[in-house]
Amino acid sequence: MEFTAEQTGIINEKASLVVVRALAGTGKTSTLLGYAKSKPHVRMLYIVLNKSVQKEAEQKFKGTGVKPMTSHGLAFRYTGSKYQHKLAKGNLKPYEIENALGISKELHDEIGYYGSYNDNMVIASIVLETLTKFLYSPDKEIQSKHIAGDTVRLVKTLNQDENAVKQIIIYQTNRLWNKMIDVSDSTIPMMHDGYLKLFQLSSPVLSGYDEFLVDEAQDSNPCTLSIVFKQTGKIVLVGDDQQAIYGWRGARNALAFAIKQGAATHYLTGSFRFGENIARVANAVLDVKGVNYGVRGLGRQDRIGRIEENQQKTIISRTNAGVFSHTAQAINNQKTWWHVGGSEGYRFDQILDVYYLWKQMFDSIRDPFIKSFTDFTELKVYVDDVGDAELKPRCRIVEEYGDQVPVIIEKIKGKVGAASSIESSDVVLGTCHKMKGLEAPNVLLDDDFIELCEFTEMLNKATPGEKAEQLRKANEELNILYVGITRAKKVLQLNLDLLSYFAGQHDDDEY
């Protein structure tokens, strides 16, 4: 294929540490393929984000010296396989931590602690979040810097000073970690990030490879990066800073880190996915963020406006709640629908359990965590105390849809109105996180994204101590919006906030 000047510069780069800032749709994979073909005898490990990307890369890079793998797939061979009998099937829950460790009983015996059920769950959730932060980190042991959650509340709850509280959390987190890595302990399953951490702690030498390519490096796991940066071969980090949307699970921007280390830096800014109109909307978000470079639309003619009724539309939501709402609308309007990644990934069953709690139909609740609450109000208090990002929108759905919830979920399970394939559906539905790496001809943005004016409001309201974390969260929300915008190839229908934002800057007819 014929490469652009930007791509050719990357293919010919000789530096030992390289960063490629590849904006949406700019030919990242074809550039890496060109790079691999230019060095046919060099053995390269290509670390990708998930299994589906790995399978696709295996086909595209066939015949080259490139071995695509996920970091977890690599670690499983060395440390994960012996835990196959106790691998976690989902996320750990605070009540499971309390049941396995008996934290509340231990604290009662040691310091005379008497706490409510919610207090116990808050303590267990902080222990779980602290372990999670440690697993994502490059560190060798659990430290106070890994402690997550509201320790100020624990000072009051446990009637201990801050240092004592921190020591309690570190001690209980170590207990949890030791149970997890114990092959014979069935009370706590092994998390996938757990055996990856064990692999990193073993300081592996990946002698079978000469170079290391890291995809989606803006959302890299620091634990994985620790493994990569300890190797002796050339390292090429590829990604888009503006698509970093996994900070909530400990991801860190390896691109920025490597640039500080003196990496040779290249840009891919010409997008073949869309034209200048969609590029202009994407760049407006980048301008709000203060980014000093933008994407150039090199694709076919595109437009901003309403998607025609007879055309398939992909509705991209920020939340699972948005996907639920639009599925209900599609069913009611007798439109065929398709869920990106499958309906199971949106956890609609848990919405039903929250509904049963709301109705006080306790015998119908299947999720043991939901069943552990005495009523819907107690669940909402817990959600607010802990900041549970999964349960909060589910509570909101139940309050909004009420007795329609079981009817809608039954129809979703029964595939009422579901299309036989994504190509044959009237409406394609998914969140930004599910749509990451994908594209669609006609995209409608849901109204549940951050509003552009909220960006400055979030920062103005933050105290000096909160400023850095609020800035990170606000930036990530804008990144999620940018990801949604840049999935579109031909037509982008803006949500109400973006329509309002552009109304004062352009003729209304344009949007």
C-alpha positions in Angstrom: 0.0 0.0 0.0 1.0 3.6 -0.4 1.9 5.3 2.9 1.5 8.9 3.9 4.5 11.0 5.0 3.5 10.5 8.6 3.4 6.8 8.3 6.7 6.6 6.4 8.4 8.5 9.2 7.3 5.9 11.7 8.2 2.9 9.6 11.7 4.3 9.1 12.3 5.3 12.8 15.5 3.8 14.3 15.2 5.0 17.9 15.0 2.4 20.7 12.0 4.0 22.3 9.2 5.3 20.0 5.8 6.9 20.7 3.1 7.1 18.0 0.2 9.4 18.8 -2.4 8.0 16.4 -5.7 9.9 16.4 -9.0 8.2 15.5 -9.1 6.3 12.2 -5.6 7.4 11.1 -4.2 4.0 9.9 -2.5 2.8 13.1 -2.7 -0.9 12.3 -1.6 -0.5 8.6 1.3 1.6 9.8 2.4 -1.1 12.2 2.0 -3.7 9.5 4.2 -1.7 7.2 6.7 -1.4 10.0 6.7 -5.2 10.6 7.1 -6.0 6.9 10.1 -3.6 6.7 11.9 -5.9 9.3 10.9 -9.4 8.3 13.5 -11.2 10.5 12.8 -9.2 13.7 10.8 -11.1 16.4 8.2 -8.7 17.8 5.7 -9.2 20.7 2.6 -7.1 20.0 0.7 -6.5 23.2 -3.0 -5.7 22.5 -5.9 -4.8 24.7 -8.3 -7.8 24.4 -8.8 -11.2 22.8 -10.9 -10.0 19.9 -8.2 -7.5 18.8 -5.6 -10.3 19.2 -7.5 -12.6 16.8 -7.9 -9.8 14.3 -4.2 -9.0 14.5 -3.2 -12.6 14.1 -4.8 -12.6 10.6 -3.5 -9.2 9.6 0.1 -9.9 10.7 0.3 -13.4 9.3 3.6 -14.0 7.6 5.5 -11.4 9.7 7.6 -11.8 12.8 4.9 -10.3 15.0 3.2 -12.3 17.8 0.0 -10.6 19.0 -0.9 -11.4 22.6 -2.9 -9.8 25.5 -0.9 -9.1 28.7 -3.2 -11.5 30.5 -2.7 -14.2 27.9 1.1 -13.9 28.3 0.9 -14.0 32.1 -1.6 -16.9 32.1 1.1 -19.2 30.6 3.5 -18.6 33.4 1.4 -17.8 36.5 -2.3 -18.0 35.8 -2.6 -21.6 34.6 -2.2 -23.0 38.1 -5.2 -21.0 39.3 -7.5 -22.3 36.6 -9.7 -24.1 39.2 -10.3 -20.8 41.2 -10.4 -18.1 38.5 -13.0 -15.3 39.2 -16.0 -15.3 36.9 -16.8 -11.7 37.7 -15.9 -8.8 39.9 -15.4 -9.4 43.6 -18.0 -7.8 45.8 -17.6 -6.3 49.3 -19.8 -8.8 51.0 -17.6 -11.6 49.6 -14.6 -9.9 51.2 -16.4 -9.6 54.5 -17.5 -13.2 54.4 -14.0 -14.5 53.6 -12.0 -12.3 56.0 -14.5 -11.7 58.8 -13.1 -8.1 59.1 -15.9 -6.8 61.3 -15.6 -9.6 63.8 -11.8 -9.2 63.9 -12.2 -5.4 64.5 -14.8 -6.1 67.2 -12.4 -8.4 69.0 -9.4 -6.0 68.7 -10.8 -2.5 69.1 -14.4 -3.0 70.2 -15.8 -1.9 66.8 -19.6 -2.1 66.5 -20.7 -1.1 63.0 -23.8 -1.2 60.8 -24.0 -3.4 57.8 -23.2 -0.4 55.5 -20.2 0.4 57.6 -18.9 -3.1 57.2 -19.5 -2.9 53.4 -17.6 0.4 53.2 -14.6 -1.1 55.0 -14.6 -4.2 52.8 -15.0 -2.0 49.6 -12.0 0.1 50.6 -9.9 -3.1 51.2 -11.0 -4.4 47.8 -10.3 -1.1 46.0 -6.9 -0.9 47.7 -6.0 -4.4 46.5 -7.1 -3.4 43.0 -5.0 -0.3 43.0 -2.0 -2.4 44.1 -2.6 -5.0 41.3 -2.6 -2.3 38.7 0.6 -0.7 40.0 4.2 -1.6 39.3 4.9 -1.8 43.1 6.2 -4.9 44.9 4.1 -4.5 48.1 0.9 -3.0 49.3 1.5 0.6 50.7 -0.5 3.4 52.1 -0.4 5.1 48.6 -2.6 2.3 47.3 -5.4 3.0 49.9 -8.6 4.1 48.1 -11.9 5.3 49.3 -13.2 7.4 52.2 -10.7 6.9 55.0 -11.9 10.1 56.7 -15.2 8.3 57.4 -13.3 5.3 58.8 -11.5 7.5 61.3 -14.9 8.3 62.8 -16.4 4.8 62.3 -13.5 2.9 63.9 -12.7 5.6 66.4 -9.0 5.4 65.4 -6.5 8.0 64.2 -5.6 8.2 60.5 -2.4 6.3 60.8 -4.1 3.4 62.7 -6.8 3.3 60.1 -4.3 3.0 57.3 -2.5 0.2 59.0 -5.8 -1.6 59.5 -6.5 -1.3 55.7 -3.0 -2.4 54.7 -3.2 -5.4 57.0 -6.6 -6.5 55.8 -5.6 -6.0 52.1 -2.6 -8.2 52.7 -4.9 -10.8 54.2 -7.1 -10.6 51.1 -4.1 -10.9 48.7 -2.6 -13.8 50.5 -5.9 -15.7 50.3 -6.1 -14.9 46.6 -2.7 -16.3 45.8 -3.2 -19.4 47.9 -3.9 -22.2 45.4 -5.7 -24.2 48.1 -7.9 -21.4 49.4 -11.3 -21.5 47.8 -12.9 -18.6 49.7 -11.4 -15.9 47.5 -11.0 -16.5 43.7 -8.0 -15.5 41.7 -8.6 -12.3 39.7 -7.1 -12.1 36.2 -5.2 -9.0 37.3 -4.0 -11.0 40.2 -2.0 -13.6 38.2 -0.8 -10.7 35.9 0.6 -9.1 39.1 2.3 -12.3 40.1 3.9 -12.5 36.6 5.2 -8.9 37.0 6.5 -9.6 40.5 8.5 -12.5 39.0 10.6 -10.0 36.9 10.2 -12.1 33.7 12.8 -11.9 30.9 11.0 -12.3 27.5 14.1 -13.5 25.7 12.1 -14.8 22.7 11.5 -11.3 21.3 13.7 -8.5 19.8 11.1 -5.7 19.9 7.9 -4.9 21.8 4.9 -3.1 20.3 2.2 -1.9 22.7 -1.2 -1.0 21.4 -3.7 1.4 23.1 -0.8 2.6 25.2 -2.8 5.5 26.5 -4.9 3.0 28.5 -2.0 0.8 29.6 -1.9 -1.1 32.8 1.1 0.2 34.8 1.7 -3.4 35.9 2.0 -4.5 32.2 4.3 -1.5 31.4 6.6 -2.5 34.2 7.1 -5.8 32.5 7.7 -4.2 29.1 10.1 -1.5 30.2 12.3 -4.1 32.0 13.0 -5.8 28.6 16.1 -5.0 26.6 14.6 -4.7 23.1 13.2 -1.7 21.2 9.8 -0.5 22.4 7.1 1.1 20.2 4.1 2.6 22.1 1.1 3.3 19.9 -2.2 5.0 21.0 -4.2 8.1 21.3 -4.0 10.3 24.4 -7.5 11.6 23.6 -9.0 8.1 23.8 -7.8 7.3 27.3 -11.0 6.1 29.0 -10.0 3.5 31.5 -8.4 5.7 34.2 -11.2 4.4 36.6 -9.6 1.0 36.5 -6.0 2.1 37.1 -4.9 2.7 33.5 -2.2 5.3 32.9 -0.9 7.1 29.8 2.3 5.4 28.8 2.7 7.7 25.9 3.2 10.7 28.1 5.5 8.8 30.4 7.7 7.6 27.4 7.9 11.1 26.0 9.3 12.3 29.3 11.9 9.6 29.0 13.0 11.0 25.6 11.1 8.8 23.2 11.1 9.7 19.5 7.6 11.0 19.0 5.5 10.7 15.9 1.9 11.7 15.0 -0.8 10.2 12.9 -3.4 12.9 12.3 -5.0 12.2 9.0 -8.1 10.1 9.5 -9.4 7.9 6.7 -12.6 7.1 8.6 -14.4 10.4 8.2 -14.2 13.8 6.5 -13.7 17.4 7.6 -17.2 17.9 9.2 -16.9 15.1 11.8 -13.2 16.1 12.3 -14.4 19.7 13.1 -16.7 18.4 15.9 -14.0 16.1 17.3 -11.5 19.0 17.3 -14.0 21.2 19.2 -13.8 18.8 22.1 -10.0 18.7 21.8 -10.0 22.5 21.9 -12.0 22.5 25.2 -9.3 20.2 26.6 -6.6 22.6 25.4 -5.0 20.0 23.1 -2.6 21.8 20.6 -3.1 19.4 17.7 -6.1 17.9 16.0 -7.4 15.3 13.5 -7.7 15.9 9.8 -10.6 14.4 8.0 -9.3 12.6 4.8 -12.3 10.4 4.3 -15.2 10.7 1.9 -17.8 13.5 2.2 -19.5 13.4 5.6 -22.1 15.5 7.3 -23.4 16.7 10.6 -27.2 16.4 10.9 -30.2 14.2 11.4 -30.0 10.6 10.3 -32.7 9.6 7.8 -35.5 7.4 9.1 -34.8 4.7 6.5 -31.1 4.5 7.4 -29.6 2.3 10.1 -28.4 4.3 13.1 -25.9 3.5 15.8 -26.9 5.1 19.1 -23.8 5.5 21.4 -24.5 6.1 25.1 -22.2 7.0 28.0 -24.0 4.6 30.4 -25.7 1.2 30.4 -28.8 3.0 31.6 -28.8 4.8 28.2 -28.6 1.5 26.3 -31.5 0.2 28.4 -33.6 3.3 27.6 -33.0 3.2 23.9 -33.6 -0.6 23.8 -37.0 0.0 25.4 -37.8 2.7 22.8 -36.8 0.5 20.0 -39.0 -2.3 21.2 -41.9 0.1 21.7 -41.4 1.6 18.3 -41.2 -1.9 16.7 -37.6 -1.3 15.5 -35.1 -4.2 15.3 -32.2 -3.7 17.6 -28.7 -5.1 18.2 -26.5 -4.8 21.3 -22.8 -4.3 20.6 -20.9 -7.0 22.5 -24.1 -8.9 23.4 -26.9 -8.1 25.8 -25.2 -10.0 28.7 -22.5 -7.4 28.9 -25.0 -4.7 30.0 -25.9 -6.5 33.3 -29.7 -6.1 32.8 -30.3 -9.0 35.3 -28.9 -6.8 38.1 -31.4 -4.1 37.1 -34.1 -6.7 37.7 -32.7 -7.6 41.1 -32.6 -3.9 42.1 -36.3 -3.7 40.9 -37.2 -6.6 43.2 -35.5 -4.9 46.1 -37.5 -1.7 45.3 -40.7 -3.8 45.4 -39.5 -5.7 48.5 -39.9 -9.0 46.6 -36.8 -10.5 48.4 -37.5 -14.1 47.4 -37.1 -13.1 43.7 -33.6 -11.5 44.1 -30.8 -13.7 42.8 -27.8 -11.5 43.3 -26.6 -12.2 46.9 -25.1 -8.8 47.2 -28.4 -7.0 46.3 -30.3 -9.5 48.5 -28.1 -8.5 51.5 -29.8 -5.0 51.7 -32.9 -4.6 53.8 -34.5 -2.2 51.4 -34.0 0.1 48.3 -33.2 3.1 50.5 -30.3 1.2 52.2 -28.9 0.3 48.8 -29.0 3.9 47.6 -27.2 5.0 50.8 -24.5 2.4 50.1 -24.2 3.5 46.5 -23.7 7.1 47.5 -21.3 6.2 50.3 -19.1 4.0 48.2 -19.7 5.7 44.8 -20.6 2.4 43.1 -20.5 3.3 39.4 -22.3 0.1 38.4 -25.2 0.2 40.8 -26.0 4.0 40.7 -27.4 4.0 37.1 -29.3 0.8 37.8 -31.0 2.5 40.7 -31.9 5.4 38.5 -33.4 3.1 35.9 -35.7 1.4 38.5 -36.8 4.8 39.7 -37.5 6.0 36.2 -39.2 2.9 34.7 -40.8 1.4 37.8 -43.0 -1.6 37.0 -42.0 -1.5 33.3 -38.6 -2.9 34.2 -39.4 -6.6 34.3 -41.6 -6.3 31.2 -38.7 -4.7 29.2 -36.1 -7.1 30.5 -38.3 -10.1 29.7 -38.6 -8.8 26.1 -34.8 -8.2 25.9 -34.2 -11.7 27.1 -36.7 -13.1 24.7 -35.0 -11.2 21.9 -38.3 -9.4 21.1 -37.4 -7.2 18.1 -33.8 -8.3 18.2 -32.1 -8.5 14.7 -30.4 -11.7 13.5 -27.3 -9.7 12.7 -25.8 -6.2 13.2 -26.1 -5.6 9.5 -29.9 -6.3 9.4 -30.8 -4.2 12.5 -32.6 -0.8 12.4 -30.8 0.4 15.6 -27.4 -0.6 16.9 -26.9 0.1 20.6 -23.8 0.3 22.8 -21.7 2.4 25.2 -18.5 4.2 24.2 -16.5 1.5 26.0 -18.2 -1.2 24.0 -17.7 0.8 20.7 -14.0 1.5 21.3 -12.1 0.4 18.3 -15.3 0.1 16.2 -16.9 2.4 13.6 -20.4 2.9 12.1 -21.8 4.8 9.1 -24.4 6.8 11.0 -24.0 7.7 14.7 -26.4 9.4 17.1 -24.9 10.6 20.4 -27.0 10.0 23.5 -27.7 12.9 25.9 -25.9 11.2 28.8 -22.4 12.4 28.0 -20.7 15.2 29.9 -21.8 18.7 28.8 -18.9 20.8 27.5 -19.7 23.6 30.0 -19.5 21.0 32.8 -15.7 20.7 32.2 -14.9 24.1 33.7 -17.7 23.8 36.3 -16.2 20.6 37.7 -12.8 22.3 38.1 -14.2 25.5 39.6 -16.1 23.6 42.3 -13.1 21.4 43.2 -11.1 22.3 46.3 -7.3 22.6 45.8 -6.8 19.1 47.2 -9.4 17.7 44.8 -8.3 19.6 41.7 -5.9 17.0 40.2 -8.4 14.1 40.6 -11.3 16.3 39.3 -9.2 17.3 36.3 -8.4 13.6 35.5 -12.1 12.7 35.7 -13.3 15.6 33.6 -10.6 14.9 31.0 -11.6 11.3 30.8 -15.3 12.3 30.4 -14.3 14.5 27.4 -12.2 11.6 26.0 -15.3 9.4 26.2 -17.3 12.0 24.3 -14.4 12.3 21.7 -14.5 8.4 21.3 -18.2 8.6 20.6 -17.9 11.3 18.0 -15.1 9.6 16.1 -16.9 6.3 15.7 -18.9 8.0 12.9 -18.0 7.6 9.2 -20.7 9.4 7.2 -23.3 11.0 9.4 -23.1 12.3 13.0 -26.2 13.4 14.7 -25.3 15.6 17.7 -26.9 15.4 21.1 -28.6 18.4 22.7 -25.5 19.7 24.5 -23.4 19.7 21.3 -26.2 21.3 19.3 -26.4 24.1 21.8 -22.6 24.5 21.9 -22.3 24.9 18.1 -25.5 27.0 17.7 -23.7 30.1 18.8 -20.7 29.4 16.6 -22.2 28.3 13.2 -25.3 28.5 11.1 -28.0 26.3 12.5 -28.6 24.7 9.1 -25.0 23.3 9.2 -25.8 21.2 12.3 
